[in-house]
Amino acid sequence: MGRWQGPGGYAHVLRVGLPLLAGMAAITVMELTDRLFLGWYSQDALAAVIPSGCTFYLLTCFFLGTVSYVGVLIAQNVGAGRPGAIGAVLWQGIAFSLLSVFPLCALALAAGPIFALMDHPPEVQRLEAVYFRVLMFGAGFAVLETCLAAFYSGRGLTRTVMLVNCGGMLLNVPLDYLLIFGRWGLPPLGTAGSALATAASWAVMAVIFAGRIFTRENQRRFGVFGDWRPNGPLFFKLVRLGAPGGAQIFLDVFAAAFFIALTGRIGKAELTATSLVFAANSPAFVPLLGLSSGLAVVVGQAMGAGRPQVARRAAGSALRLMAVYIAVTATLFLTLPEWIAGLFGPRDDSPDFAAAVALCRPLFAWMALLGCMDIVTKTAFGVLRGAGDTRFLMLSAGVLSFSVLVVPASVALLWYHAGLLVLWEFFVLYTGMFAGVLWMRYRSGVWERLRLVEPAAAVASPPGGYDA
């Protein structure tokens, strides 16, 4: 029972992380619905949506990762007993969100050249560009929604984030069906319809968060109206600390997107098999992000209060909780690979899809191993990010992604004509080395000496949130 109770115990991590996990699960349902409906719509649509979706996330994750650091700064101010500083932090995140719209829309206009570089089949390439372009035009809402959600997650009030994400899911699923297949008099839009449904859900979630945040009570307690003016030092602090974390996520996603693109150069069946295995892994991968985000909040509050021992205890609790979850999903991957792959198949019998399914069994085995590695990665990531050790995250991701995956896998494919399993071996090697490097950094204790926020004169209670 000792591990359950007290700051940093299972109960503490679950109280903060479980609603974020549930919120991430809602986002996973949105993504999974996209994949399932598009797989039923056509194999080309399924083959297009994973590389296109990965490319979208690749080119937006820097902005999402940077603005999500608003939550860490809020958590540290909570731990330091400075609730009055929260409004100013939030507004710098809003300013960053609004500025991000310009580069995101510029990237949307470059959809054609981006996917031409991947050299996928022409029809798949066209659908990739359509899906990507629509998502990018709506990505500003995703960045703003992430910033506004940090007002709650940073204070440990993650249930609100969960409820809003679930609301977005309940809107997205029927919209997906209506817009992809064309119902109620609407034309079938396929990949464009899926992207439109997702963008609409982001916009609605942002509006809901804004309506809950900007109230008189929150102005009294957190200064959510009074601190809207530009604050250069605070804005640059957000960028200085958040941008390396955003860059690390960019490099990590770049490695995955580049890997998927390489499999597409082998053949359509190889691309489809890799795409559907990654899609099936979303229910395993995304909830780990939720627990990792919750861990970052707990660590941020503990570090703001000058209690790194609580952060270490929380890391151990999160690691064990993630291990239990991955044990279940890995078992499913190893025992039911063909059945899981078949969920993404088109409604009619397709020899091409059958060829892709035939490749999936060893890929699901590799994915089960990757899940075990992700336990370590997401635990260390949550601790280092919550403590502010983001520059190390960026540098380690940059060095390893290029030296272990991008360059050697490219050489193996383009010069030695390596097959699908060889490319997956490079991806597993990269993931394992990244997990090892982050774990060694965590064990070194360097992060324990970092201080992002000066504590108030006195903090009367242990780290915790403030009621909304």
C-alpha positions as a Markdown table, in Angstrom:
| # | Residue | x | y | z |
|---|---|---|---|---|
| 1 | Met | 0.0 | 0.0 | 0.0 |
| 2 | Gly | 2.9 | 2.3 | 0.5 |
| 3 | Arg | 3.5 | 2.7 | -3.2 |
| 4 | Trp | -0.1 | 3.7 | -3.7 |
| 5 | Gln | -0.3 | 6.6 | -1.3 |
| 6 | Gly | 1.3 | 9.9 | -0.9 |
| 7 | Pro | 3.0 | 12.3 | -3.4 |
| 8 | Gly | 4.4 | 10.5 | -6.4 |
| 9 | Gly | 2.6 | 7.2 | -5.6 |
| 10 | Tyr | 0.3 | 5.3 | -8.0 |
| 11 | Ala | -2.8 | 7.1 | -6.8 |
| 12 | His | -1.1 | 10.5 | -7.4 |
| 13 | Val | 0.1 | 9.6 | -10.9 |
| 14 | Leu | -3.2 | 8.0 | -11.9 |
| 15 | Arg | -5.2 | 11.0 | -10.5 |
| 16 | Val | -3.3 | 13.3 | -12.9 |
| 17 | Gly | -2.4 | 10.9 | -15.7 |
| 18 | Leu | -5.5 | 8.7 | -16.0 |
| 19 | Pro | -7.8 | 11.5 | -17.3 |
| 20 | Leu | -5.0 | 12.5 | -19.7 |
| 21 | Leu | -4.8 | 8.9 | -20.8 |
| 22 | Ala | -8.5 | 8.7 | -21.3 |
| 23 | Gly | -8.4 | 12.0 | -23.2 |
| 24 | Met | -5.6 | 10.5 | -25.4 |
| 25 | Ala | -7.7 | 7.4 | -25.8 |
| 26 | Ala | -10.5 | 9.6 | -27.2 |
| 27 | Ile | -8.0 | 11.1 | -29.6 |
| 28 | Thr | -6.9 | 7.5 | -30.5 |
| 29 | Val | -10.6 | 6.6 | -31.2 |
| 30 | Met | -10.7 | 9.6 | -33.6 |
| 31 | Glu | -7.6 | 8.5 | -35.4 |
| 32 | Leu | -8.7 | 4.8 | -35.4 |
| 33 | Thr | -12.1 | 5.8 | -36.8 |
| 34 | Asp | -10.3 | 7.7 | -39.6 |
| 35 | Arg | -8.2 | 4.6 | -40.5 |
| 36 | Leu | -11.1 | 2.2 | -40.3 |
| 37 | Phe | -13.5 | 4.3 | -42.4 |
| 38 | Leu | -10.9 | 5.1 | -45.0 |
| 39 | Gly | -9.8 | 1.5 | -45.1 |
| 40 | Trp | -13.4 | 0.6 | -45.9 |
| 41 | Tyr | -13.6 | 3.4 | -48.4 |
| 42 | Ser | -10.5 | 2.2 | -50.4 |
| 43 | Gln | -7.1 | 0.7 | -50.0 |
| 44 | Asp | -5.5 | 3.7 | -51.7 |
| 45 | Ala | -7.1 | 5.9 | -49.0 |
| 46 | Leu | -5.7 | 3.7 | -46.2 |
| 47 | Ala | -2.3 | 3.6 | -47.8 |
| 48 | Ala | -2.3 | 7.4 | -48.1 |
| 49 | Val | -3.6 | 8.4 | -44.7 |
| 50 | Ile | -0.7 | 7.0 | -42.6 |
| 51 | Pro | 2.2 | 8.6 | -44.4 |
| 52 | Ser | 0.2 | 11.8 | -44.9 |
| 53 | Gly | -0.9 | 11.8 | -41.2 |
| 54 | Cys | 2.7 | 11.2 | -40.1 |
| 55 | Thr | 3.9 | 14.0 | -42.3 |
| 56 | Phe | 1.2 | 16.3 | -40.9 |
| 57 | Tyr | 2.2 | 15.5 | -37.4 |
| 58 | Leu | 5.9 | 15.8 | -38.3 |
| 59 | Leu | 5.4 | 19.4 | -39.5 |
| 60 | Thr | 3.1 | 20.5 | -36.7 |
| 61 | Cys | 4.7 | 18.7 | -33.7 |
| 62 | Phe | 7.3 | 21.4 | -33.2 |
| 63 | Phe | 4.5 | 23.9 | -32.7 |
| 64 | Leu | 2.4 | 21.5 | -30.6 |
| 65 | Gly | 5.4 | 20.5 | -28.5 |
| 66 | Thr | 6.5 | 24.0 | -27.9 |
| 67 | Val | 3.1 | 25.4 | -26.9 |
| 68 | Ser | 2.4 | 22.3 | -24.7 |
| 69 | Tyr | 5.3 | 23.6 | -22.5 |
| 70 | Val | 2.8 | 26.1 | -21.2 |
| 71 | Gly | 1.5 | 23.2 | -19.0 |
| 72 | Val | 5.0 | 22.6 | -17.5 |
| 73 | Leu | 5.5 | 26.3 | -16.7 |
| 74 | Ile | 2.0 | 26.4 | -15.1 |
| 75 | Ala | 2.8 | 23.2 | -13.1 |
| 76 | Gln | 6.0 | 24.7 | -11.8 |
| 77 | Asn | 4.2 | 27.9 | -10.8 |
| 78 | Val | 1.6 | 25.7 | -9.0 |
| 79 | Gly | 4.4 | 23.9 | -7.1 |
| 80 | Ala | 6.1 | 27.2 | -6.3 |
| 81 | Gly | 2.9 | 28.6 | -4.8 |
| 82 | Arg | 2.4 | 31.3 | -7.5 |
| 83 | Pro | -1.1 | 31.0 | -9.0 |
| 84 | Gly | -1.1 | 34.6 | -9.9 |
| 85 | Ala | 1.5 | 34.0 | -12.6 |
| 86 | Ile | -0.6 | 31.5 | -14.5 |
| 87 | Gly | -2.6 | 33.9 | -16.6 |
| 88 | Ala | 0.6 | 35.6 | -18.0 |
| 89 | Val | 2.0 | 32.2 | -19.0 |
| 90 | Leu | -1.3 | 31.2 | -20.7 |
| 91 | Trp | -1.4 | 34.4 | -22.8 |
| 92 | Gln | 2.2 | 33.9 | -24.1 |
| 93 | Gly | 1.1 | 30.4 | -25.2 |
| 94 | Ile | -1.9 | 32.0 | -27.0 |
| 95 | Ala | 0.4 | 34.5 | -28.7 |
| 96 | Phe | 2.6 | 31.6 | -29.9 |
| 97 | Ser | -0.5 | 29.7 | -31.1 |
| 98 | Leu | -1.7 | 32.6 | -33.2 |
| 99 | Leu | 1.8 | 33.2 | -34.7 |
| 100 | Ser | 2.0 | 29.5 | -35.7 |
| 101 | Val | -0.9 | 29.9 | -38.1 |
| 102 | Phe | 1.2 | 31.6 | -40.7 |
| 103 | Pro | 3.9 | 28.9 | -41.2 |
| 104 | Leu | 1.3 | 26.1 | -40.9 |
| 105 | Cys | -0.8 | 27.6 | -43.7 |
| 106 | Ala | 2.4 | 28.1 | -45.8 |
| 107 | Leu | 3.2 | 24.4 | -45.4 |
| 108 | Ala | -0.3 | 23.5 | -46.5 |
| 109 | Leu | 0.4 | 25.1 | -49.8 |
| 110 | Ala | 3.5 | 23.0 | -50.3 |
| 111 | Ala | 1.6 | 19.7 | -50.1 |
| 112 | Gly | 2.2 | 18.7 | -53.8 |
| 113 | Pro | 6.0 | 19.0 | -53.7 |
| 114 | Ile | 6.2 | 17.4 | -50.3 |
| 115 | Phe | 4.5 | 14.2 | -51.4 |
| 116 | Ala | 6.1 | 14.1 | -54.8 |
| 117 | Leu | 9.4 | 13.5 | -53.0 |
| 118 | Met | 8.1 | 10.3 | -51.5 |
| 119 | Asp | 7.7 | 8.7 | -54.9 |
| 120 | His | 4.6 | 6.7 | -53.9 |
| 121 | Pro | 2.0 | 5.5 | -56.6 |
| 122 | Pro | 0.3 | 8.5 | -58.3 |
| 123 | Glu | -3.2 | 7.9 | -56.9 |
| 124 | Val | -1.9 | 7.4 | -53.3 |
| 125 | Gln | 0.3 | 10.5 | -53.7 |
| 126 | Arg | -2.8 | 12.6 | -54.7 |
| 127 | Leu | -4.8 | 11.4 | -51.7 |
| 128 | Glu | -1.8 | 12.1 | -49.4 |
| 129 | Ala | -1.6 | 15.7 | -50.6 |
| 130 | Val | -5.4 | 16.3 | -50.2 |
| 131 | Tyr | -5.5 | 14.9 | -46.7 |
| 132 | Phe | -2.4 | 16.8 | -45.6 |
| 133 | Arg | -3.5 | 20.1 | -47.1 |
| 134 | Val | -6.9 | 20.1 | -45.3 |
| 135 | Leu | -5.4 | 19.2 | -42.0 |
| 136 | Met | -2.7 | 21.8 | -42.2 |
| 137 | Phe | -5.2 | 24.6 | -42.9 |
| 138 | Gly | -7.0 | 23.6 | -39.6 |
| 139 | Ala | -3.8 | 22.9 | -37.6 |
| 140 | Gly | -3.9 | 26.4 | -35.9 |
| 141 | Phe | -6.9 | 25.2 | -34.0 |
| 142 | Ala | -5.0 | 22.1 | -32.8 |
| 143 | Val | -2.1 | 24.3 | -31.5 |
| 144 | Leu | -4.6 | 26.7 | -29.8 |
| 145 | Glu | -6.5 | 23.8 | -28.2 |
| 146 | Thr | -3.3 | 22.3 | -26.9 |
| 147 | Cys | -2.4 | 25.7 | -25.3 |
| 148 | Leu | -5.8 | 26.2 | -23.7 |
| 149 | Ala | -5.8 | 22.6 | -22.4 |
| 150 | Ala | -2.5 | 23.3 | -20.6 |
| 151 | Phe | -4.4 | 25.7 | -18.3 |
| 152 | Tyr | -6.0 | 22.7 | -16.7 |
| 153 | Ser | -3.4 | 19.9 | -17.2 |
| 154 | Gly | -0.6 | 22.1 | -15.7 |
| 155 | Arg | -2.7 | 22.5 | -12.5 |
| 156 | Gly | -3.3 | 18.8 | -12.3 |
| 157 | Leu | -7.0 | 19.2 | -13.2 |
| 158 | Thr | -6.8 | 16.7 | -16.1 |
| 159 | Arg | -10.5 | 15.6 | -15.9 |
| 160 | Thr | -11.6 | 18.7 | -17.7 |
| 161 | Val | -9.1 | 17.9 | -20.5 |
| 162 | Met | -10.5 | 14.4 | -20.7 |
| 163 | Leu | -14.1 | 15.5 | -20.9 |
| 164 | Val | -13.3 | 18.0 | -23.7 |
| 165 | Asn | -11.3 | 15.5 | -25.7 |
| 166 | Cys | -14.2 | 13.0 | -25.3 |
| 167 | Gly | -16.6 | 15.6 | -26.6 |
| 168 | Gly | -14.3 | 16.2 | -29.6 |
| 169 | Met | -14.4 | 12.4 | -30.3 |
| 170 | Leu | -18.2 | 12.3 | -30.1 |
| 171 | Leu | -18.3 | 15.0 | -32.7 |
| 172 | Asn | -15.6 | 13.6 | -34.9 |
| 173 | Val | -16.9 | 10.0 | -35.3 |
| 174 | Pro | -20.2 | 10.9 | -36.9 |
| 175 | Leu | -18.7 | 13.7 | -38.9 |
| 176 | Asp | -16.1 | 11.2 | -40.3 |
| 177 | Tyr | -18.9 | 8.9 | -41.4 |
| 178 | Leu | -21.0 | 11.6 | -43.0 |
| 179 | Leu | -18.1 | 13.3 | -44.8 |
| 180 | Ile | -16.1 | 10.3 | -45.9 |
| 181 | Phe | -19.0 | 8.3 | -47.4 |
| 182 | Gly | -21.3 | 11.1 | -48.2 |
| 183 | Arg | -24.6 | 10.9 | -46.2 |
| 184 | Trp | -27.6 | 13.2 | -45.6 |
| 185 | Gly | -27.2 | 14.6 | -49.1 |
| 186 | Leu | -23.4 | 15.3 | -48.7 |
| 187 | Pro | -21.0 | 14.2 | -51.4 |
| 188 | Pro | -18.5 | 11.4 | -50.5 |
| 189 | Leu | -15.2 | 13.3 | -49.8 |
| 190 | Gly | -13.0 | 10.4 | -48.8 |
| 191 | Thr | -9.7 | 11.6 | -47.3 |
| 192 | Ala | -10.7 | 15.2 | -47.5 |
| 193 | Gly | -13.8 | 14.5 | -45.5 |
| 194 | Ser | -11.8 | 12.7 | -42.8 |
| 195 | Ala | -9.5 | 15.7 | -42.5 |
| 196 | Leu | -12.4 | 18.2 | -42.4 |
| 197 | Ala | -14.0 | 16.3 | -39.6 |
| 198 | Thr | -10.8 | 16.3 | -37.6 |
| 199 | Ala | -10.2 | 20.0 | -38.1 |
| 200 | Ala | -13.8 | 20.8 | -37.1 |
| 201 | Ser | -13.3 | 18.8 | -33.8 |
| 202 | Trp | -10.2 | 20.8 | -33.0 |
| 203 | Ala | -12.0 | 24.1 | -33.5 |
| 204 | Val | -14.9 | 23.1 | -31.3 |
| 205 | Met | -12.6 | 21.9 | -28.5 |
| 206 | Ala | -10.7 | 25.2 | -28.5 |
| 207 | Val | -14.0 | 27.1 | -28.2 |
| 208 | Ile | -15.1 | 24.9 | -25.3 |
| 209 | Phe | -11.8 | 25.4 | -23.4 |
| 210 | Ala | -11.9 | 29.2 | -24.0 |
| 211 | Gly | -15.5 | 29.4 | -22.7 |
| 212 | Arg | -14.5 | 27.6 | -19.5 |
| 213 | Ile | -11.2 | 29.5 | -18.9 |
| 214 | Phe | -12.1 | 33.1 | -19.5 |
| 215 | Thr | -14.4 | 33.7 | -16.5 |
| 216 | Arg | -14.5 | 36.3 | -13.7 |
| 217 | Glu | -13.5 | 33.7 | -11.1 |
| 218 | Asn | -10.4 | 32.7 | -13.1 |
| 219 | Gln | -9.5 | 36.3 | -13.6 |
| 220 | Arg | -9.6 | 36.8 | -9.9 |
| 221 | Arg | -7.5 | 33.9 | -9.1 |
| 222 | Phe | -5.2 | 33.5 | -12.1 |
| 223 | Gly | -5.3 | 36.8 | -14.0 |
| 224 | Val | -6.6 | 35.3 | -17.2 |
| 225 | Phe | -7.8 | 38.7 | -18.6 |
| 226 | Gly | -5.4 | 41.1 | -17.0 |
| 227 | Asp | -2.2 | 39.5 | -18.3 |
| 228 | Trp | -3.0 | 39.4 | -22.0 |
| 229 | Arg | -0.3 | 42.0 | -22.9 |
| 230 | Pro | 2.9 | 40.9 | -24.6 |
| 231 | Asn | 5.6 | 39.9 | -22.1 |
| 232 | Gly | 8.9 | 39.5 | -24.0 |
| 233 | Pro | 10.9 | 37.8 | -21.3 |
| 234 | Leu | 8.2 | 35.3 | -20.5 |
| 235 | Phe | 7.4 | 34.6 | -24.2 |
| 236 | Phe | 11.1 | 33.9 | -24.9 |
| 237 | Lys | 11.3 | 31.7 | -21.8 |
| 238 | Leu | 8.5 | 29.6 | -23.2 |
| 239 | Val | 10.2 | 29.4 | -26.5 |
| 240 | Arg | 13.6 | 28.7 | -25.0 |
| 241 | Leu | 12.4 | 25.8 | -22.9 |
| 242 | Gly | 9.6 | 24.6 | -25.1 |
| 243 | Ala | 11.2 | 24.8 | -28.5 |
| 244 | Pro | 13.9 | 22.1 | -27.8 |
| 245 | Gly | 11.2 | 19.8 | -26.6 |
| 246 | Gly | 9.2 | 20.5 | -29.7 |
| 247 | Ala | 12.3 | 19.9 | -31.8 |
| 248 | Gln | 12.9 | 16.6 | -30.0 |
| 249 | Ile | 9.3 | 15.5 | -30.9 |
| 250 | Phe | 9.9 | 16.7 | -34.5 |
| 251 | Leu | 13.0 | 14.6 | -34.8 |
| 252 | Asp | 11.4 | 11.5 | -33.3 |
| 253 | Val | 8.4 | 11.8 | -35.6 |
| 254 | Phe | 10.7 | 12.6 | -38.5 |
| 255 | Ala | 12.4 | 9.3 | -37.9 |
| 256 | Ala | 9.1 | 7.4 | -38.0 |
| 257 | Ala | 7.7 | 9.3 | -41.0 |
| 258 | Phe | 11.0 | 8.8 | -42.9 |
| 259 | Phe | 10.9 | 5.1 | -42.1 |
| 260 | Ile | 7.3 | 4.8 | -43.4 |
| 261 | Ala | 8.2 | 6.7 | -46.5 |
| 262 | Leu | 11.1 | 4.3 | -47.1 |
| 263 | Thr | 8.8 | 1.3 | -46.9 |
| 264 | Gly | 6.7 | 2.8 | -49.6 |
| 265 | Arg | 9.7 | 2.7 | -52.0 |
| 266 | Ile | 9.8 | -1.1 | -51.6 |
| 267 | Gly | 6.2 | -1.5 | -52.8 |
| 268 | Lys | 2.5 | -0.8 | -52.2 |
| 269 | Ala | 1.9 | -4.0 | -50.1 |
| 270 | Glu | 4.9 | -3.1 | -47.8 |
| 271 | Leu | 3.6 | 0.5 | -47.4 |
| 272 | Thr | 0.1 | -0.7 | -46.6 |
| 273 | Ala | 1.3 | -3.3 | -44.1 |
| 274 | Thr | 3.5 | -0.8 | -42.3 |
| 275 | Ser | 0.7 | 1.8 | -42.3 |
| 276 | Leu | -1.9 | -0.5 | -40.8 |
| 277 | Val | 0.5 | -1.9 | -38.1 |
| 278 | Phe | 1.3 | 1.7 | -37.1 |
| 279 | Ala | -2.4 | 2.5 | -37.1 |
| 280 | Ala | -3.2 | -0.6 | -35.0 |
| 281 | Asn | -0.5 | 0.5 | -32.5 |
| 282 | Ser | -2.2 | 3.8 | -31.8 |
| 283 | Pro | -4.3 | 2.3 | -28.9 |
| 284 | Ala | -1.0 | 1.2 | -27.4 |
| 285 | Phe | 1.2 | 4.2 | -28.1 |
| 286 | Val | -1.1 | 7.2 | -27.5 |
| 287 | Pro | -2.2 | 6.3 | -23.9 |
| 288 | Leu | 1.5 | 6.0 | -23.0 |
| 289 | Leu | 1.7 | 9.7 | -24.1 |
| 290 | Gly | -1.1 | 10.5 | -21.7 |
| 291 | Leu | 0.6 | 8.9 | -18.8 |
| 292 | Ser | 3.9 | 10.6 | -19.8 |
| 293 | Ser | 2.1 | 13.9 | -19.9 |
| 294 | Gly | 0.6 | 13.3 | -16.5 |
| 295 | Leu | 4.1 | 12.4 | -15.2 |
| 296 | Ala | 5.5 | 15.7 | -16.6 |
| 297 | Val | 2.8 | 17.6 | -14.6 |
| 298 | Val | 3.6 | 15.8 | -11.4 |
| 299 | Val | 7.3 | 16.3 | -11.9 |
| 300 | Gly | 6.8 | 20.0 | -12.8 |
| 301 | Gln | 4.9 | 20.6 | -9.6 |
| 302 | Ala | 7.4 | 18.7 | -7.5 |
| 303 | Met | 10.3 | 20.5 | -9.0 |
| 304 | Gly | 8.6 | 23.9 | -8.5 |
| 305 | Ala | 8.2 | 23.0 | -4.8 |
| 306 | Gly | 11.8 | 21.9 | -4.6 |
| 307 | Arg | 11.0 | 18.2 | -4.0 |
| 308 | Pro | 12.9 | 16.1 | -6.6 |
| 309 | Gln | 12.4 | 13.0 | -4.5 |
| 310 | Val | 8.7 | 13.1 | -5.3 |
| 311 | Ala | 9.5 | 13.3 | -9.0 |
| 312 | Arg | 11.6 | 10.2 | -8.7 |
| 313 | Arg | 8.9 | 8.3 | -6.9 |
| 314 | Ala | 6.4 | 9.4 | -9.5 |
| 315 | Ala | 8.7 | 8.1 | -12.3 |
| 316 | Gly | 8.8 | 4.6 | -10.7 |
| 317 | Ser | 5.0 | 4.6 | -10.3 |
| 318 | Ala | 4.5 | 5.6 | -14.0 |
| 319 | Leu | 7.0 | 3.0 | -15.3 |
| 320 | Arg | 5.1 | 0.2 | -13.6 |
| 321 | Leu | 1.7 | 1.4 | -14.7 |
| 322 | Met | 2.9 | 1.6 | -18.3 |
| 323 | Ala | 4.4 | -1.9 | -18.1 |
| 324 | Val | 1.0 | -3.4 | -17.1 |
| 325 | Tyr | -0.7 | -1.7 | -20.1 |
| 326 | Ile | 1.9 | -2.7 | -22.6 |
| 327 | Ala | 1.8 | -6.3 | -21.4 |
| 328 | Val | -1.8 | -6.5 | -22.5 |
| 329 | Thr | -1.4 | -4.8 | -25.9 |
| 330 | Ala | 1.8 | -6.8 | -26.7 |
| 331 | Thr | 0.0 | -10.0 | -26.0 |
| 332 | Leu | -2.7 | -9.1 | -28.5 |
| 333 | Phe | -0.2 | -8.2 | -31.1 |
| 334 | Leu | 1.6 | -11.5 | -30.8 |
| 335 | Thr | -1.5 | -13.7 | -30.7 |
| 336 | Leu | -4.0 | -12.0 | -33.1 |
| 337 | Pro | -2.0 | -10.1 | -35.8 |
| 338 | Glu | -4.0 | -11.2 | -38.8 |
| 339 | Trp | -7.3 | -10.5 | -37.1 |
| 340 | Ile | -6.2 | -7.0 | -36.0 |
| 341 | Ala | -4.9 | -6.3 | -39.5 |
| 342 | Gly | -8.1 | -7.4 | -41.1 |
| 343 | Leu | -10.1 | -4.8 | -39.2 |
| 344 | Phe | -8.6 | -2.2 | -41.5 |
| 345 | Gly | -9.5 | -4.0 | -44.7 |
| 346 | Pro | -11.8 | -2.8 | -47.5 |
| 347 | Arg | -15.4 | -4.1 | -47.5 |
| 348 | Asp | -14.8 | -6.1 | -50.7 |
| 349 | Asp | -12.2 | -8.9 | -51.0 |
| 350 | Ser | -9.0 | -7.4 | -52.2 |
| 351 | Pro | -6.0 | -9.4 | -53.3 |
| 352 | Asp | -3.7 | -6.4 | -52.8 |
| 353 | Phe | -4.9 | -6.0 | -49.2 |
| 354 | Ala | -4.5 | -9.8 | -48.6 |
| 355 | Ala | -0.9 | -9.5 | -49.8 |
| 356 | Ala | -0.3 | -6.7 | -47.2 |
| 357 | Val | -1.9 | -8.7 | -44.4 |
| 358 | Ala | 0.4 | -11.6 | -45.2 |
| 359 | Leu | 3.4 | -9.4 | -44.3 |
| 360 | Cys | 2.0 | -8.3 | -40.9 |
| 361 | Arg | 2.8 | -11.1 | -38.4 |
| 362 | Pro | 6.5 | -10.3 | -38.0 |
| 363 | Leu | 5.8 | -6.6 | -38.0 |
| 364 | Phe | 3.4 | -6.9 | -35.1 |
| 365 | Ala | 6.0 | -8.9 | -33.2 |
| 366 | Trp | 8.5 | -6.0 | -33.7 |
| 367 | Met | 5.8 | -3.6 | -32.6 |
| 368 | Ala | 5.3 | -5.5 | -29.4 |
| 369 | Leu | 9.0 | -5.1 | -28.7 |
| 370 | Leu | 8.9 | -1.4 | -29.5 |
| 371 | Gly | 6.1 | -1.1 | -26.9 |
| 372 | Cys | 8.4 | -2.4 | -24.2 |
| 373 | Met | 11.0 | 0.1 | -25.2 |
| 374 | Asp | 8.5 | 2.9 | -25.2 |
| 375 | Ile | 7.8 | 2.3 | -21.5 |
| 376 | Val | 11.3 | 3.4 | -20.7 |
| 377 | Thr | 11.3 | 6.3 | -23.3 |
| 378 | Lys | 8.0 | 7.8 | -22.1 |
| 379 | Thr | 8.9 | 7.6 | -18.4 |
| 380 | Ala | 12.3 | 9.3 | -18.9 |
| 381 | Phe | 10.7 | 11.8 | -21.3 |
| 382 | Gly | 8.0 | 12.8 | -18.8 |
| 383 | Val | 10.6 | 13.4 | -16.1 |
| 384 | Leu | 13.1 | 15.3 | -18.2 |
| 385 | Arg | 10.4 | 17.4 | -19.8 |
| 386 | Gly | 8.8 | 18.2 | -16.5 |
| 387 | Ala | 12.1 | 19.3 | -15.0 |
| 388 | Gly | 13.1 | 21.4 | -18.0 |
| 389 | Asp | 15.9 | 19.3 | -19.4 |
| 390 | Thr | 14.6 | 19.7 | -22.9 |
| 391 | Arg | 17.8 | 20.6 | -24.7 |
| 392 | Phe | 19.2 | 17.1 | -23.9 |
| 393 | Leu | 16.0 | 15.6 | -25.4 |
| 394 | Met | 16.5 | 17.6 | -28.6 |
| 395 | Leu | 20.2 | 16.7 | -29.0 |
| 396 | Ser | 19.9 | 13.0 | -28.3 |
| 397 | Ala | 16.9 | 12.7 | -30.7 |
| 398 | Gly | 18.8 | 14.6 | -33.4 |
| 399 | Val | 22.0 | 12.6 | -33.2 |
| 400 | Leu | 20.4 | 9.1 | -32.9 |
| 401 | Ser | 17.7 | 9.6 | -35.6 |
| 402 | Phe | 20.2 | 10.4 | -38.3 |
| 403 | Ser | 23.1 | 8.2 | -37.2 |
| 404 | Val | 21.1 | 5.1 | -36.3 |
| 405 | Leu | 18.0 | 5.2 | -38.6 |
| 406 | Val | 17.9 | 7.7 | -41.4 |
| 407 | Val | 21.3 | 7.3 | -42.9 |
| 408 | Pro | 21.9 | 3.6 | -42.5 |
| 409 | Ala | 18.4 | 2.6 | -43.5 |
| 410 | Ser | 18.6 | 4.8 | -46.6 |
| 411 | Val | 21.9 | 3.2 | -47.6 |
| 412 | Ala | 20.5 | -0.3 | -46.9 |
| 413 | Leu | 17.5 | 0.3 | -49.1 |
| 414 | Leu | 18.9 | 2.4 | -52.0 |
| 415 | Trp | 22.3 | 0.7 | -52.3 |
| 416 | Tyr | 21.7 | -2.8 | -51.1 |
| 417 | His | 18.0 | -3.2 | -51.9 |
| 418 | Ala | 17.2 | -4.3 | -48.3 |
| 419 | Gly | 13.7 | -5.7 | -47.7 |
| 420 | Leu | 11.0 | -4.7 | -45.3 |
| 421 | Leu | 12.2 | -6.7 | -42.3 |
| 422 | Val | 15.7 | -5.2 | -42.5 |
| 423 | Leu | 14.2 | -1.7 | -42.4 |
| 424 | Trp | 12.2 | -2.6 | -39.4 |
| 425 | Glu | 15.3 | -3.8 | -37.7 |
| 426 | Phe | 16.9 | -0.4 | -38.1 |
| 427 | Phe | 13.8 | 1.2 | -36.6 |
| 428 | Val | 13.9 | -1.1 | -33.6 |
| 429 | Leu | 17.6 | -0.4 | -33.1 |
| 430 | Tyr | 17.0 | 3.4 | -33.1 |
| 431 | Thr | 14.1 | 3.1 | -30.6 |
| 432 | Gly | 16.1 | 0.9 | -28.3 |
| 433 | Met | 19.1 | 3.2 | -28.3 |
| 434 | Phe | 17.0 | 6.3 | -27.7 |
| 435 | Ala | 15.3 | 4.6 | -24.7 |
| 436 | Gly | 18.7 | 3.7 | -23.3 |
| 437 | Val | 20.2 | 7.2 | -23.7 |
| 438 | Leu | 17.1 | 8.8 | -22.0 |
| 439 | Trp | 17.2 | 6.3 | -19.2 |
| 440 | Met | 20.9 | 7.0 | -18.5 |
| 441 | Arg | 20.1 | 10.7 | -18.4 |
| 442 | Tyr | 17.3 | 10.1 | -15.9 |
| 443 | Arg | 19.6 | 8.0 | -13.7 |
| 444 | Ser | 22.3 | 10.6 | -13.8 |
| 445 | Gly | 20.2 | 13.0 | -11.7 |
| 446 | Val | 21.3 | 16.1 | -13.7 |
| 447 | Trp | 17.6 | 17.2 | -14.1 |
| 448 | Glu | 17.2 | 17.3 | -10.3 |
| 449 | Arg | 19.3 | 20.5 | -10.1 |
| 450 | Leu | 17.3 | 22.5 | -12.6 |
| 451 | Arg | 15.0 | 25.3 | -11.4 |
| 452 | Leu | 12.6 | 27.1 | -13.8 |
| 453 | Val | 10.5 | 29.1 | -11.3 |
| 454 | Glu | 11.5 | 30.9 | -8.1 |
| 455 | Pro | 9.3 | 29.7 | -5.3 |
| 456 | Ala | 7.0 | 32.0 | -3.4 |
| 457 | Ala | 7.9 | 33.1 | 0.1 |
| 458 | Ala | 6.1 | 30.0 | 1.5 |
| 459 | Val | 4.4 | 27.0 | 0.1 |
| 460 | Ala | 2.0 | 25.7 | 2.7 |
| 461 | Ser | 1.0 | 22.4 | 1.0 |
| 462 | Pro | 2.5 | 19.7 | -1.1 |
| 463 | Pro | 2.4 | 20.0 | -4.9 |
| 464 | Gly | -1.2 | 20.0 | -6.2 |
| 465 | Gly | -3.6 | 21.7 | -8.4 |
| 466 | Tyr | -6.1 | 24.5 | -7.8 |
| 467 | Asp | -9.8 | 23.9 | -8.3 |
| 468 | Ala | -11.3 | 25.4 | -11.4 |
